[in-house]
Amino acid sequence: MDVAVIGLGLIGGSVLRALASTGHAVLGYDADPATRATARTAAAQAPPAARWQVARTVRDAVAGADLVVIAVPLPAVAGVLDELSGAGYTGLVTDVTSVKEPVRVLVDRHLRGGADRRAGFVGGHPMAGRETSGFGAADPDLFTGCAWVLCLEPGATPVADWLELAALLTGIGARVVPAVAAEHDRAVAAVSHVPHLLATAIAAVAADDPLAGTLAAGSFRDGTRVAATRPDLVAAMCGGNAAAVGPALDAVLRELDGARTAVGSADPIGALRRWLTPGSAARLAWPPRPGGAVELPARPDALLRLGRAGGWVTRVAEDRRTVTAVRPALPDPA
């Protein structure tokens, strides 16, 4: 498949490297000339069978592409969509943005407005970020074993497009999770976006205490790792998903209020033990243990039931009629 990757940061650069290393013809583009230069140098140093090219413009990058991967922060997505529309692009488009409903709206407005529905779109989000950024941090193995959401909107997403992308992504080692945009946004608010805010708050509270900085060890390191992410990226991620982040943050604040009440109680140790137990059990049960592989019909209803059950696709049949899927194993009897 001929693929264009627009945006060559950590995720876009990793997509480019992963696809090139599995035999796809890949063209990359980044708005930053220095990033383009870095990517060209890296391409020349890659093994001959895993090299890519770097285009000078979006138009050049997408001219012969079967698929365009938009890998820019949310505030830049509309501009890229306008460039694709201006270039007359008619192939398949996906993205790696961490919010899906706002991107879906932008696609309808900027790429497929009015009667022009020539370009296909399947929203995507690989759950594989790191606190580091830039092309220099790109890793072709970043997506091995990672959950990669592909949005399947009933009545709007052609299942053939969804399956084409799922086949491509399972080919680079990802576990493809079917979901609708709104459900994805609610889920990632709880497990990705709010944790970034909490990590940053913890780091900020400790910042003014030199002794705390010296004594900080594993708990602080692990609890604040993502606070090192660029603030503009976190702001775009959480602000772009504000409708879901607000309620998720409120839920965490209610839990923390319970901890504060326990600390101030007559028996803080006992009260904290009771407060801590459910969360500790939930963390010990994560990640879910995979069950056995099953064959499912490649229909939207079956795929969405799989995703809502926490399952994922590992392979798409060549005839596109079935998928190989895995659901989380049932918990062991008590």
VMD Tcl script that draws the C-alpha trace (Angstrom):
set ca {
  {0.00 0.00 0.00}
  {1.18 3.55 -0.77}
  {0.87 5.62 2.40}
  {1.42 9.30 3.17}
  {2.07 10.30 6.79}
  {1.42 13.97 7.57}
  {3.20 14.97 10.76}
  {6.46 13.32 11.79}
  {6.50 13.56 15.57}
  {6.67 10.56 17.88}
  {3.50 8.87 16.61}
  {3.67 9.93 12.96}
  {7.35 9.11 12.75}
  {6.74 5.72 14.34}
  {3.90 4.99 11.90}
  {6.18 5.93 9.01}
  {9.00 3.71 10.28}
  {6.72 0.78 11.09}
  {4.99 0.78 7.70}
  {8.26 1.19 5.81}
  {9.81 -1.70 7.73}
  {6.92 -3.98 6.69}
  {7.29 -3.27 2.98}
  {4.89 -0.40 2.34}
  {5.84 2.57 0.18}
  {5.71 5.54 2.56}
  {6.05 9.27 1.99}
  {6.28 11.57 5.00}
  {5.72 15.28 5.42}
  {6.13 17.68 8.34}
  {5.54 21.42 8.41}
  {8.88 21.91 10.18}
  {11.83 21.96 7.72}
  {14.23 20.74 10.40}
  {12.04 17.71 11.08}
  {11.89 16.94 7.37}
  {15.67 17.12 7.19}
  {16.04 14.80 10.19}
  {13.61 12.32 8.62}
  {15.51 12.38 5.30}
  {18.80 11.68 7.04}
  {17.27 8.82 9.00}
  {15.80 7.35 5.80}
  {19.23 7.29 4.18}
  {20.59 5.40 7.20}
  {17.77 2.84 7.32}
  {18.09 -0.63 5.73}
  {17.35 -0.41 1.99}
  {14.14 -2.45 2.30}
  {12.81 -0.23 5.09}
  {13.41 3.25 3.71}
  {10.91 6.03 3.16}
  {10.80 9.31 1.34}
  {10.09 12.82 2.59}
  {7.98 15.22 0.53}
  {8.28 18.98 0.36}
  {4.53 19.65 0.56}
  {1.33 17.93 1.63}
  {0.20 17.91 -2.01}
  {3.38 16.10 -3.06}
  {3.04 13.60 -0.22}
  {-0.53 12.58 -1.02}
  {-0.38 12.67 -4.82}
  {-0.08 8.89 -5.22}
  {-1.27 7.74 -1.83}
  {-3.88 5.05 -1.20}
  {-3.98 6.11 2.46}
  {-3.20 9.34 4.30}
  {-2.38 9.20 8.01}
  {-2.90 12.56 9.74}
  {-0.49 12.67 12.69}
  {-0.65 16.30 13.83}
  {-2.07 17.78 17.07}
  {-5.80 18.52 17.10}
  {-5.43 22.29 16.48}
  {-3.60 21.55 13.19}
  {-6.01 18.91 11.85}
  {-8.37 21.34 10.10}
  {-5.52 22.87 8.12}
  {-4.31 19.47 6.92}
  {-7.85 18.51 5.90}
  {-8.13 21.74 3.92}
  {-4.89 20.90 2.13}
  {-6.15 17.40 1.29}
  {-9.38 18.86 -0.05}
  {-7.48 21.46 -2.07}
  {-5.30 18.72 -3.53}
  {-8.39 16.81 -4.66}
  {-7.45 13.76 -2.62}
  {-9.97 10.91 -3.04}
  {-8.40 8.02 -1.15}
  {-8.73 6.80 2.42}
  {-7.85 9.01 5.39}
  {-7.20 8.12 9.02}
  {-5.71 9.99 11.97}
  {-3.95 9.26 15.24}
  {-5.43 12.08 17.31}
  {-6.33 11.22 20.90}
  {-9.89 12.56 20.57}
  {-12.25 11.23 17.96}
  {-15.58 13.05 17.96}
  {-14.04 16.51 17.30}
  {-11.97 15.06 14.43}
  {-15.03 13.39 12.92}
  {-16.79 16.77 12.92}
  {-13.76 18.45 11.33}
  {-13.62 15.83 8.57}
  {-17.27 16.39 7.69}
  {-16.74 20.15 7.67}
  {-13.37 20.48 5.93}
  {-12.87 17.37 3.82}
  {-16.30 16.06 2.97}
  {-18.48 19.14 3.11}
  {-21.63 19.37 1.05}
  {-22.02 16.70 -1.60}
  {-18.27 15.99 -1.88}
  {-17.86 12.58 -0.25}
  {-15.00 11.32 -2.37}
  {-12.49 10.73 0.43}
  {-13.12 7.94 2.93}
  {-12.36 8.43 6.62}
  {-11.82 6.08 9.55}
  {-10.78 7.74 12.81}
  {-7.94 6.08 14.70}
  {-6.00 6.34 17.94}
  {-3.03 4.18 18.95}
  {-2.68 3.89 22.73}
  {1.09 4.02 22.54}
  {2.27 7.48 23.51}
  {5.35 8.37 25.52}
  {6.44 11.47 27.38}
  {9.13 12.04 24.75}
  {8.30 13.66 21.42}
  {9.71 14.42 18.00}
  {10.97 12.31 15.12}
  {14.09 11.41 17.06}
  {11.92 9.45 19.51}
  {10.11 7.52 16.73}
  {10.24 3.74 17.08}
  {9.06 1.21 14.46}
  {8.19 -1.21 17.28}
  {6.10 1.31 19.22}
  {2.81 -0.29 18.20}
  {3.71 -3.93 18.82}
  {0.98 -5.23 21.10}
  {-0.64 -1.82 21.56}
  {-4.39 -1.22 21.45}
  {-5.23 0.86 18.38}
  {-8.80 2.15 18.23}
  {-10.44 2.33 14.82}
  {-13.78 4.12 14.84}
  {-16.71 2.36 13.27}
  {-19.66 4.73 13.10}
  {-22.89 2.83 12.25}
  {-24.29 4.03 8.94}
  {-21.30 6.29 8.29}
  {-18.09 4.22 8.21}
  {-17.81 1.82 5.25}
  {-16.87 -1.52 6.75}
  {-14.58 -2.20 3.77}
  {-12.51 0.87 4.67}
  {-12.42 -0.17 8.33}
  {-11.23 -3.67 7.47}
  {-8.57 -2.35 5.08}
  {-7.08 -0.26 7.87}
  {-7.46 -3.04 10.44}
  {-5.52 -5.40 8.16}
  {-2.77 -2.81 7.74}
  {-2.45 -2.13 11.47}
  {-2.53 -5.73 12.63}
  {0.29 -6.18 10.12}
  {2.50 -3.91 12.26}
  {1.57 -5.71 15.47}
  {-1.30 -3.61 16.80}
  {-4.42 -4.96 18.48}
  {-7.28 -3.18 16.70}
  {-10.20 -2.17 18.92}
  {-13.51 -1.25 17.25}
  {-15.39 1.65 18.86}
  {-17.62 4.59 18.09}
  {-16.08 8.02 18.57}
  {-18.14 9.12 21.55}
  {-17.45 5.91 23.51}
  {-13.74 6.16 22.72}
  {-13.62 9.74 24.01}
  {-15.30 8.82 27.31}
  {-12.95 5.88 27.84}
  {-9.70 7.74 27.12}
  {-10.76 10.66 29.29}
  {-10.61 8.28 32.26}
  {-7.51 6.24 31.42}
  {-5.35 8.75 29.54}
  {-6.40 12.37 29.69}
  {-7.23 12.78 33.39}
  {-4.06 10.85 34.40}
  {-2.03 13.50 32.55}
  {-3.71 16.21 34.60}
  {-3.20 14.36 37.89}
  {0.46 13.64 37.13}
  {1.06 17.31 36.39}
  {-0.70 18.39 39.60}
  {1.43 16.03 41.70}
  {4.63 17.28 40.07}
  {3.63 20.91 40.61}
  {2.83 20.38 44.30}
  {6.26 18.87 44.94}
  {8.19 21.37 42.83}
  {8.80 23.98 45.53}
  {10.21 21.59 48.14}
  {13.93 20.81 47.56}
  {13.87 18.04 50.16}
  {10.93 16.39 48.41}
  {12.83 16.57 45.13}
  {15.76 14.75 46.67}
  {13.64 12.08 48.33}
  {11.38 11.44 45.34}
  {11.78 7.89 44.07}
  {9.68 5.23 42.40}
  {6.21 6.42 43.41}
  {6.91 9.96 42.26}
  {8.67 8.82 39.07}
  {5.90 6.45 38.01}
  {3.06 8.70 39.11}
  {4.36 11.76 37.27}
  {6.00 10.27 34.17}
  {3.51 11.77 31.72}
  {3.80 15.20 33.35}
  {6.95 15.57 31.23}
  {4.81 15.61 28.07}
  {4.84 18.94 26.23}
  {2.13 21.16 27.77}
  {0.75 22.18 24.38}
  {0.13 18.53 23.48}
  {-1.64 17.80 26.77}
  {-3.70 20.98 26.49}
  {-4.84 20.04 22.97}
  {-5.61 16.49 24.10}
  {-7.57 17.35 27.24}
  {-9.11 20.58 25.99}
  {-10.17 18.93 22.76}
  {-12.00 16.30 24.82}
  {-13.35 18.70 27.43}
  {-16.88 17.32 27.29}
  {-15.64 13.92 28.46}
  {-12.67 15.05 30.58}
  {-14.85 17.25 32.82}
  {-17.04 14.42 34.17}
  {-14.08 12.02 34.41}
  {-12.10 14.59 36.40}
  {-15.11 15.21 38.66}
  {-15.29 11.47 39.39}
  {-11.62 11.38 40.40}
  {-12.00 14.47 42.54}
  {-14.91 12.79 44.36}
  {-12.69 9.79 45.02}
  {-9.91 12.05 46.32}
  {-12.41 13.83 48.54}
  {-13.16 10.42 50.01}
  {-9.46 9.93 50.72}
  {-9.30 13.36 52.38}
  {-12.26 12.45 54.57}
  {-10.58 9.18 55.52}
  {-7.34 10.95 56.48}
  {-9.28 13.27 58.78}
  {-11.33 10.54 60.43}
  {-10.90 9.17 63.94}
  {-9.39 5.98 62.48}
  {-7.45 7.12 59.40}
  {-5.66 3.81 58.90}
  {-8.84 1.77 58.88}
  {-10.71 4.32 56.79}
  {-7.91 4.51 54.25}
  {-7.71 0.73 54.04}
  {-11.37 0.62 53.11}
  {-10.92 3.48 50.62}
  {-7.86 1.90 49.01}
  {-9.17 -1.64 48.58}
  {-11.37 -1.24 45.46}
  {-8.75 0.70 43.50}
  {-6.00 -1.71 44.50}
  {-8.09 -4.67 43.30}
  {-8.82 -2.91 40.01}
  {-5.14 -2.23 39.37}
  {-4.13 -5.79 40.23}
  {-6.66 -7.05 37.67}
  {-5.15 -4.89 34.90}
  {-4.24 -5.51 32.14}
  {-7.02 -7.95 31.30}
  {-5.87 -11.49 30.60}
  {-6.60 -12.41 26.97}
  {-8.98 -15.26 26.30}
  {-8.82 -17.62 23.36}
  {-8.94 -16.44 19.74}
  {-12.28 -16.70 17.94}
  {-13.48 -16.05 14.40}
  {-16.15 -13.37 14.07}
  {-18.13 -12.14 11.07}
  {-16.73 -8.84 9.78}
  {-19.97 -6.97 10.41}
  {-20.27 -3.63 12.23}
  {-22.61 -5.00 14.91}
  {-20.32 -7.93 15.72}
  {-17.21 -5.73 15.71}
  {-18.75 -3.11 18.01}
  {-19.94 -5.77 20.45}
  {-16.36 -7.02 20.53}
  {-14.99 -3.57 21.31}
  {-17.57 -2.86 24.01}
  {-16.58 -6.12 25.68}
  {-12.95 -4.94 25.77}
  {-11.92 -7.19 22.89}
  {-9.69 -6.62 19.91}
  {-8.93 -7.84 16.39}
  {-5.61 -9.57 15.67}
  {-6.14 -10.54 12.04}
  {-8.42 -9.76 9.11}
  {-9.15 -12.58 6.67}
  {-7.96 -12.01 3.12}
  {-11.52 -12.27 1.81}
  {-12.58 -9.64 4.43}
  {-15.50 -11.79 5.56}
  {-14.19 -12.64 9.03}
  {-11.73 -11.41 11.63}
  {-9.72 -13.22 14.26}
  {-10.59 -11.66 17.60}
  {-9.72 -11.95 21.28}
  {-11.89 -11.01 24.27}
  {-10.62 -10.59 27.84}
  {-10.74 -13.87 29.74}
  {-13.42 -14.25 32.38}
  {-12.09 -13.71 35.90}
  {-11.18 -16.82 37.85}
  {-13.87 -17.98 40.27}
  {-13.32 -16.70 43.79}
}
mol new
graphics top color blue
foreach p $ca { graphics top sphere $p radius 0.5 }
foreach p [lrange $ca 0 end-1] q [lrange $ca 1 end] { graphics top cylinder $p $q radius 0.2 }
display resetview
